[in-house]
């Protein structure tokens, strides 16, 4: 659903290519690894028989925050005119200065502080929120201090694809394409839109060179591209993607799905084929996290798939000046409200060079690696990352238990529950909560059967970053304010009749 918002500086596409900086050779996907059902001749086990150990590829040393400048700043006055300072007074002043300096140094070491300043582009600035700040706001920093990073947990991002960029290198273990782009080798698996890359960066991005870190930097990403390069998506591609994840969750270790899209459909979830697919994943032990929508505070009604009770529905917060409701947040109704809320406005995450977002929204540009994004999609990505760390610590939790725990431990806000649910999610409190023995008993959706055909899957070594570089994406209208007040919502769904149901683009 949402997409990204921005604060950019230019319209031209930076000729940025990972291989130019990192000395790596990217190869185009193997001809046998297509996204069509009849083209998959390789067994899944052969492609992923020995996935890289998350701990092996993600090992890092966490450092504490930089010591507050207030501890170091001092104002020294020279003696006023006419005053006479004795030698003993000068000696005493020097000794005091030395003691203060030594004390500040000791405090810095005690706090685990680093003398290295926060790299440019990672510190907060007006209209830009770093993921370091978000991590503090939702309690992820405390989880890091406990040694948690999401290691061993894989998150399926059903979105526009994920670009092969340095901050996500080693994080994406497999990529699948069920979108209409799958028929075109130049577009298959590629994020031509920019949304999926931004989401993956929030969840599990990491770049040791720049210092960028996602909320769960030890988690793995399975990219399930369900939307075309122009952002459009069909019901068939989404349901096929969901059922593929459900069918292969055990082999790939997928425990979380991030499904941040808004169909605009306010109908009863019990009659929805999409809800049936979502519930199949939930029943298989996969936590499904969805975005509540970006219709604005005056828009009432959370649409499918977030309308389904067998998901965690996340509302958006703007935390630049406090814990405020984001202006894009959609208001729930009597049928469904958000379960919890998370920061989602002005977040800096990974940029997809050459994507529609990158080309059409220069105001979102932060630097060659980072881009601004706003929307409840970003909020959902934050929660997905926290879920990954919660499951790392307590792998036996069921989706119902994860949902109940996050709701019970959310920090209440002075805001309408129809917009923020139980409040802002807090991973540090959730991790301390005894397991809540709960089972949801909502009526189940009576949708169609599971989609049985298998889309293509590519080994990461075949994942190409070159396929988008020479492509000019078609023009598309976005909101210049947040790139997300009209985000990846019902307007990007193409009108298509499928399974005797008509999904309109509204």
C-alpha positions as CSV (number, residue, x, y, z in Angstrom):
1,X,0.0,0.0,0.0
2,X,1.8,3.0,1.0
3,X,4.8,4.0,-0.7
4,X,7.4,6.5,0.1
5,X,7.4,10.1,0.6
6,X,10.3,12.4,-0.1
7,X,12.7,15.3,0.2
8,X,14.8,15.0,-2.9
9,X,17.1,17.2,-4.9
10,X,17.1,16.3,-8.5
11,X,15.0,14.7,-11.3
12,X,17.8,13.0,-13.0
13,X,18.6,9.4,-12.3
14,X,21.9,9.0,-10.6
15,X,24.1,6.6,-12.5
16,X,24.5,4.5,-9.4
17,X,25.4,0.9,-9.8
18,X,26.3,-1.4,-6.9
19,X,29.0,-3.0,-8.9
20,X,30.8,0.3,-9.4
21,X,31.2,0.7,-5.7
22,X,31.4,-2.9,-4.4
23,X,33.3,-4.7,-7.1
24,X,30.7,-7.4,-7.6
25,X,29.5,-9.0,-10.8
26,X,25.7,-9.4,-11.0
27,X,24.3,-12.0,-13.3
28,X,20.9,-12.0,-15.0
29,X,18.4,-14.6,-13.9
30,X,18.9,-18.1,-15.3
31,X,16.6,-19.0,-18.2
32,X,15.1,-21.8,-16.2
33,X,14.2,-19.6,-13.2
34,X,11.2,-17.9,-14.8
35,X,8.0,-16.9,-13.1
36,X,5.7,-19.0,-15.3
37,X,4.3,-22.2,-13.9
38,X,5.6,-24.3,-16.9
39,X,9.1,-22.9,-16.7
40,X,10.4,-24.2,-13.3
41,X,12.5,-27.2,-13.9
42,X,14.7,-26.8,-10.8
43,X,13.7,-28.1,-7.5
44,X,13.4,-25.7,-4.6
45,X,15.9,-27.7,-2.6
46,X,18.5,-27.4,-5.2
47,X,18.2,-23.6,-5.2
48,X,18.2,-23.2,-1.4
49,X,19.9,-26.4,-0.2
50,X,22.4,-24.5,1.9
51,X,21.2,-21.0,2.8
52,X,23.7,-18.8,4.3
53,X,23.6,-18.7,8.1
54,X,22.1,-15.4,9.2
55,X,24.6,-15.2,12.0
56,X,27.5,-15.8,9.7
57,X,26.6,-13.1,7.3
58,X,25.1,-10.7,9.7
59,X,27.6,-10.7,12.6
60,X,28.3,-7.2,14.0
61,X,29.2,-5.3,17.0
62,X,26.6,-3.0,18.4
63,X,27.7,0.2,19.9
64,X,25.8,2.5,22.3
65,X,24.6,5.9,21.4
66,X,26.9,8.8,21.1
67,X,27.4,10.5,24.4
68,X,25.2,13.6,24.8
69,X,26.9,16.8,23.8
70,X,25.6,18.4,27.0
71,X,28.1,16.4,29.0
72,X,30.9,17.9,27.1
73,X,29.9,21.5,26.5
74,X,31.4,24.0,29.0
75,X,31.7,27.8,29.0
76,X,34.9,29.2,30.5
77,X,35.2,32.8,31.4
78,X,38.4,34.8,31.5
79,X,39.1,36.9,34.6
80,X,37.4,40.2,34.5
81,X,39.4,43.3,34.0
82,X,41.2,44.3,37.1
83,X,41.1,40.9,38.7
84,X,44.4,39.3,39.6
85,X,44.9,35.6,39.4
86,X,47.6,34.0,41.4
87,X,49.7,31.0,40.3
88,X,47.9,28.8,42.7
89,X,44.6,29.8,41.2
90,X,45.8,29.0,37.7
91,X,47.1,25.6,38.9
92,X,43.7,24.9,40.5
93,X,41.8,25.8,37.4
94,X,44.0,23.5,35.3
95,X,43.5,20.6,37.7
96,X,39.7,21.2,37.7
97,X,39.7,21.2,33.9
98,X,41.7,18.0,33.7
99,X,39.3,16.3,36.2
100,X,36.3,17.4,34.2
101,X,37.8,16.1,31.0
102,X,38.7,12.7,32.6
103,X,35.2,12.5,34.1
104,X,33.5,13.1,30.7
105,X,35.7,10.5,29.2
106,X,34.8,8.0,31.9
107,X,31.1,8.7,31.5
108,X,31.4,8.2,27.8
109,X,33.1,4.8,28.3
110,X,30.6,3.8,30.9
111,X,27.7,4.6,28.6
112,X,29.2,2.6,25.8
113,X,29.5,5.7,23.7
114,X,31.4,6.0,20.5
115,X,33.6,9.0,19.7
116,X,32.6,8.5,16.1
117,X,29.8,10.9,15.1
118,X,26.7,9.6,13.5
119,X,27.4,9.3,9.7
120,X,25.9,12.0,7.5
121,X,22.4,11.0,6.3
122,X,21.7,8.8,9.4
123,X,21.0,11.4,12.0
124,X,17.5,13.0,12.2
125,X,16.9,16.2,10.3
126,X,13.8,18.3,9.7
127,X,11.3,16.2,7.9
128,X,13.5,13.1,8.0
129,X,13.4,10.3,10.6
130,X,16.2,7.8,10.8
131,X,15.6,4.2,11.6
132,X,17.9,4.6,14.6
133,X,15.3,6.9,16.1
134,X,12.4,4.6,15.1
135,X,14.2,1.7,16.8
136,X,14.4,3.7,20.1
137,X,10.7,4.6,19.8
138,X,9.4,1.1,19.4
139,X,11.9,-0.6,21.8
140,X,14.0,-2.3,19.2
141,X,17.2,-0.8,20.6
142,X,16.6,-2.7,23.8
143,X,16.1,-5.9,21.8
144,X,19.4,-5.3,20.1
145,X,21.1,-4.9,23.5
146,X,19.7,-8.4,24.4
147,X,21.4,-9.8,21.3
148,X,18.3,-10.1,19.2
149,X,18.3,-9.1,15.5
150,X,15.7,-11.4,13.8
151,X,18.4,-14.0,13.0
152,X,17.0,-17.2,11.7
153,X,13.6,-15.7,10.8
154,X,12.6,-15.0,7.3
155,X,10.1,-12.4,6.2
156,X,8.2,-12.6,2.9
157,X,7.7,-9.1,1.5
158,X,4.7,-9.3,-1.0
159,X,5.3,-6.1,-2.8
160,X,6.9,-4.5,-5.9
161,X,10.1,-6.6,-5.7
162,X,13.4,-5.8,-4.1
163,X,16.3,-4.1,-5.8
164,X,19.8,-5.6,-5.5
165,X,21.6,-2.8,-3.6
166,X,24.4,-2.9,-1.1
167,X,22.2,-2.4,2.0
168,X,20.2,-5.6,1.1
169,X,23.0,-7.7,-0.2
170,X,23.0,-11.0,1.7
171,X,19.6,-10.3,3.2
172,X,17.5,-11.5,0.3
173,X,17.6,-15.3,0.1
174,X,15.1,-15.9,-2.6
175,X,13.0,-13.9,-5.0
176,X,9.7,-14.9,-6.7
177,X,7.6,-13.1,-9.3
178,X,3.9,-13.7,-9.7
179,X,3.2,-10.3,-11.3
180,X,2.5,-9.6,-15.0
181,X,6.2,-8.5,-15.3
182,X,7.2,-12.2,-14.9
183,X,6.8,-12.7,-18.6
184,X,9.4,-10.1,-19.4
185,X,13.0,-11.2,-18.6
186,X,14.1,-7.6,-18.4
187,X,11.5,-6.9,-15.6
188,X,11.2,-10.2,-13.9
189,X,12.1,-9.9,-10.1
190,X,13.0,-6.2,-10.5
191,X,11.6,-3.5,-8.3
192,X,10.7,-0.8,-10.9
193,X,8.5,1.0,-8.5
194,X,10.7,1.4,-5.4
195,X,8.2,0.5,-2.7
196,X,9.3,-3.1,-2.0
197,X,12.9,-2.0,-1.7
198,X,12.0,0.6,0.9
199,X,10.0,-1.9,2.9
200,X,12.8,-4.5,2.8
201,X,15.3,-1.9,4.0
202,X,13.2,-1.0,7.0
203,X,12.8,-4.6,8.0
204,X,16.3,-6.0,7.4
205,X,18.6,-3.6,5.7
206,X,22.2,-3.3,6.7
207,X,25.2,-1.5,5.2
208,X,28.3,-1.6,7.3
209,X,30.0,1.0,5.0
210,X,27.4,3.7,5.6
211,X,26.1,2.5,9.0
212,X,22.5,2.1,7.8
213,X,20.6,-0.5,9.9
214,X,17.1,-1.8,9.6
215,X,14.9,-2.7,12.6
216,X,15.7,-6.4,12.4
217,X,19.1,-6.5,10.6
218,X,19.6,-10.2,11.2
219,X,16.4,-11.3,9.5
220,X,16.2,-12.7,5.9
221,X,14.0,-11.4,3.2
222,X,12.1,-13.5,0.7
223,X,11.0,-11.1,-2.1
224,X,7.6,-12.0,-3.6
225,X,7.0,-9.6,-6.4
226,X,3.2,-9.3,-6.9
227,X,3.0,-5.8,-8.5
228,X,4.2,-4.7,-11.9
229,X,6.8,-2.0,-12.4
230,X,4.1,0.7,-12.6
231,X,2.8,-0.4,-9.2
232,X,-0.4,-2.1,-10.6
233,X,-1.4,-5.4,-9.1
234,X,-4.0,-8.0,-9.9
235,X,-5.9,-10.1,-7.4
236,X,-4.5,-13.2,-9.0
237,X,-0.9,-12.2,-8.5
238,X,-1.4,-11.4,-4.9
239,X,-3.3,-14.6,-4.0
240,X,-0.8,-16.7,-6.0
241,X,2.0,-15.0,-4.1
242,X,0.3,-15.7,-0.7
243,X,-0.3,-19.3,-1.5
244,X,3.2,-19.8,-2.8
245,X,4.5,-18.5,0.6
246,X,2.2,-20.8,2.5
247,X,3.2,-23.8,0.4
248,X,7.0,-23.1,0.9
249,X,7.1,-21.7,4.4
250,X,8.5,-24.8,6.0
251,X,11.3,-25.2,3.4
252,X,12.3,-21.5,3.6
253,X,11.6,-20.9,7.2
254,X,9.2,-18.1,6.5
255,X,7.5,-16.9,9.7
256,X,6.2,-13.4,8.7
257,X,4.4,-11.9,5.7
258,X,4.3,-8.2,5.1
259,X,1.4,-7.4,2.8
260,X,1.1,-3.6,2.7
261,X,-1.6,-2.9,0.1
262,X,-5.0,-1.4,0.1
263,X,-7.7,-2.8,-2.3
264,X,-10.3,-0.2,-1.4
265,X,-12.7,-3.2,-0.8
266,X,-14.8,-2.7,2.3
267,X,-16.9,-5.8,1.8
268,X,-17.3,-8.6,4.3
269,X,-14.0,-10.5,4.7
270,X,-15.8,-13.8,4.9
271,X,-16.7,-13.6,1.2
272,X,-13.3,-12.6,0.0
273,X,-10.9,-14.9,-1.9
274,X,-8.0,-12.6,-0.7
275,X,-9.0,-13.1,2.9
276,X,-9.2,-16.8,2.4
277,X,-5.6,-16.8,1.1
278,X,-4.4,-14.6,4.0
279,X,-6.1,-17.0,6.5
280,X,-4.4,-20.0,4.9
281,X,-1.1,-18.4,5.7
282,X,-2.2,-17.5,9.2
283,X,-3.4,-21.0,9.9
284,X,0.0,-22.3,8.6
285,X,1.7,-20.4,11.4
286,X,2.8,-17.3,9.5
287,X,2.2,-13.9,11.1
288,X,0.6,-11.6,8.5
289,X,1.2,-7.9,9.0
290,X,-0.9,-5.4,7.0
291,X,-1.2,-1.7,6.6
292,X,-4.3,0.1,7.8
293,X,-4.3,2.5,4.8
294,X,-3.5,6.0,3.8
295,X,-6.9,7.5,3.2
296,X,-6.4,10.3,5.8
297,X,-8.0,10.9,9.2
298,X,-11.3,11.8,7.7
299,X,-11.6,8.6,5.7
300,X,-13.5,5.9,7.6
301,X,-13.1,2.2,6.7
302,X,-10.1,-0.1,6.6
303,X,-10.2,-2.2,3.4
304,X,-9.1,-5.7,2.7
305,X,-6.8,-7.4,3.4
306,X,-6.3,-5.3,6.6
307,X,-10.0,-5.7,7.3
308,X,-9.6,-9.4,8.0
309,X,-9.2,-10.2,11.7
310,X,-6.6,-12.9,11.0
311,X,-3.9,-10.3,10.4
312,X,-2.1,-7.6,12.5
313,X,-3.4,-4.3,11.1
314,X,-1.0,-1.4,11.7
315,X,-1.9,2.3,11.8
316,X,0.5,5.1,11.0
317,X,2.2,7.6,13.3
318,X,4.2,10.7,12.7
319,X,6.9,10.8,15.4
320,X,8.9,13.8,14.3
321,X,7.5,16.0,17.1
322,X,6.0,13.5,19.4
323,X,3.8,10.4,19.2
324,X,1.2,11.9,16.8
325,X,-1.3,10.3,14.4
326,X,0.0,10.6,10.9
327,X,-2.1,12.8,8.6
328,X,-2.4,9.9,6.1
329,X,-3.8,7.4,8.7
330,X,-7.1,5.9,7.9
331,X,-9.9,5.8,10.5
332,X,-11.4,2.4,11.4
333,X,-15.1,1.7,11.6
334,X,-17.4,-0.6,13.5
335,X,-16.1,-3.6,11.6
336,X,-12.4,-3.1,11.9
337,X,-9.9,-0.7,13.6
338,X,-6.1,-0.9,13.6
339,X,-4.7,-3.3,16.2
340,X,-1.6,-1.2,16.9
341,X,0.3,1.7,15.4
342,X,4.0,2.4,14.5
343,X,6.1,5.2,13.1
344,X,5.6,5.6,9.4
345,X,6.1,9.2,8.4
346,X,9.3,10.6,6.8
347,X,11.3,7.4,7.3
348,X,14.7,7.0,5.6
349,X,15.2,3.6,4.1
350,X,16.8,2.0,1.1
351,X,16.6,3.7,-2.3
352,X,15.8,1.8,-5.6
353,X,17.8,3.7,-8.2
354,X,15.9,4.1,-11.5
355,X,12.5,3.2,-10.0
356,X,9.4,5.3,-10.5
357,X,9.7,6.7,-7.1
358,X,13.3,7.7,-7.7
359,X,12.6,9.3,-11.1
360,X,9.3,11.0,-10.3
361,X,10.0,12.1,-6.8
362,X,13.4,13.8,-6.5
363,X,12.2,15.4,-3.3
364,X,12.5,12.0,-1.6
365,X,16.2,11.7,-2.4
366,X,18.4,11.7,0.8
367,X,21.7,10.3,-0.7
368,X,22.8,7.7,-3.2
369,X,21.6,4.9,-0.8
370,X,18.6,6.3,1.1
371,X,15.2,7.6,0.2
372,X,12.3,9.1,2.2
373,X,9.0,7.2,2.5
374,X,5.7,7.8,4.3
375,X,2.7,5.6,4.8
376,X,1.1,2.9,6.9
377,X,3.2,0.5,4.7
378,X,6.3,1.8,6.4
379,X,4.5,1.3,9.8
380,X,3.7,-2.3,8.9
381,X,7.4,-2.9,7.9
382,X,8.5,-1.7,11.4
383,X,6.1,-4.1,13.1
384,X,7.1,-7.0,10.8
385,X,10.7,-6.5,12.0
386,X,9.7,-6.5,15.6
387,X,7.7,-9.7,15.0
388,X,10.9,-11.3,13.5
389,X,12.8,-10.5,16.7
390,X,10.0,-11.7,18.9
391,X,9.9,-15.0,17.0
392,X,13.7,-15.3,17.2
393,X,13.4,-15.2,21.0
394,X,10.2,-17.3,21.2
395,X,9.9,-19.4,18.1
396,X,7.0,-21.4,19.4
397,X,4.6,-18.5,19.4
398,X,1.5,-18.8,17.2
399,X,0.3,-15.9,15.1
400,X,-2.6,-15.5,17.5
401,X,-0.2,-15.2,20.4
402,X,2.0,-12.8,18.6
403,X,-1.0,-10.5,17.9
404,X,-2.3,-10.7,21.4
405,X,1.1,-9.9,22.9
406,X,1.7,-6.9,20.7
407,X,-1.7,-5.5,21.5
408,X,-1.4,-6.1,25.2
409,X,2.0,-4.5,25.5
410,X,1.4,-1.5,23.2
411,X,1.9,1.9,24.8
412,X,-1.4,3.8,24.9
413,X,-1.6,7.1,23.1
414,X,-3.8,10.2,23.6
415,X,-5.4,9.5,20.2
416,X,-8.6,7.9,18.9
417,X,-8.3,4.2,19.0
418,X,-10.0,4.1,15.6
419,X,-6.7,5.5,14.2
420,X,-4.1,3.9,16.5
421,X,-5.7,0.8,18.1
422,X,-4.1,-0.1,21.4
423,X,-1.2,2.4,20.8
424,X,2.4,2.4,19.7
425,X,4.0,-1.1,19.4
426,X,6.8,-1.7,22.0
427,X,9.0,-4.7,21.3
428,X,11.0,-4.2,24.5
429,X,7.8,-4.7,26.6
430,X,6.4,-7.5,24.4
431,X,9.6,-9.6,24.9
432,X,9.0,-9.5,28.7
433,X,5.4,-10.5,28.6
434,X,4.5,-14.1,29.5
435,X,3.0,-16.0,26.6
436,X,-0.6,-15.2,26.2
437,X,-2.6,-18.4,25.6
438,X,-5.2,-17.2,23.2
439,X,-6.9,-18.4,20.1
440,X,-9.0,-16.2,17.8
441,X,-12.4,-17.6,17.0
442,X,-13.6,-15.2,14.2
443,X,-15.6,-16.8,11.4
444,X,-13.4,-18.0,8.6
445,X,-13.5,-16.7,5.0
446,X,-15.1,-19.1,2.5
447,X,-12.8,-18.3,-0.4
448,X,-11.5,-20.3,-3.3
449,X,-9.0,-23.2,-3.0
450,X,-5.3,-22.8,-2.7
451,X,-3.5,-21.9,-5.9
452,X,-1.4,-24.9,-6.8
453,X,0.8,-23.8,-9.6
454,X,4.3,-22.8,-8.7
455,X,5.8,-19.5,-9.9
456,X,9.4,-19.0,-10.7
457,X,12.1,-18.7,-8.0
458,X,15.6,-17.5,-8.5
459,X,18.7,-18.3,-6.5
460,X,20.2,-15.1,-5.2
461,X,23.3,-15.6,-7.2
462,X,21.2,-15.1,-10.3
463,X,19.5,-12.0,-9.1
464,X,20.3,-9.2,-11.5
465,X,20.7,-5.5,-10.7
466,X,21.2,-4.6,-14.3
467,X,17.7,-5.2,-15.6
468,X,16.4,-1.8,-14.6
469,X,19.3,0.3,-15.5
470,X,18.5,1.1,-19.1
471,X,14.7,1.1,-18.6
472,X,12.5,4.2,-18.7
473,X,9.5,3.6,-16.6
474,X,6.1,4.9,-17.6
475,X,4.8,8.1,-16.1
476,X,2.6,7.9,-13.1
477,X,1.0,10.4,-10.8
478,X,2.1,10.5,-7.2
479,X,1.4,12.8,-4.4
480,X,4.2,15.4,-4.1
481,X,3.5,15.8,-0.4
482,X,4.2,12.4,1.0
483,X,4.3,10.1,-2.1
484,X,1.9,8.2,0.0
485,X,-1.3,10.1,0.6
486,X,-2.4,8.3,-2.6
487,X,0.1,5.5,-2.2
488,X,0.1,1.9,-3.3
489,X,-3.6,1.9,-2.7
490,X,-6.8,1.0,-4.5
491,X,-5.9,3.3,-7.3
492,X,-3.1,1.0,-8.4
493,X,-5.2,-2.1,-8.6
494,X,-6.2,-2.9,-12.2
495,X,-9.8,-3.7,-13.0
496,X,-9.9,-7.4,-13.5
497,X,-12.5,-10.1,-13.2
498,X,-11.1,-13.1,-11.4
499,X,-12.7,-16.1,-9.8
500,X,-16.2,-14.6,-10.5
501,X,-15.3,-11.5,-8.5
502,X,-14.7,-8.1,-9.9
503,X,-11.9,-6.0,-8.2
504,X,-12.2,-2.4,-9.3
505,X,-9.5,0.2,-9.2
506,X,-12.0,2.5,-7.7
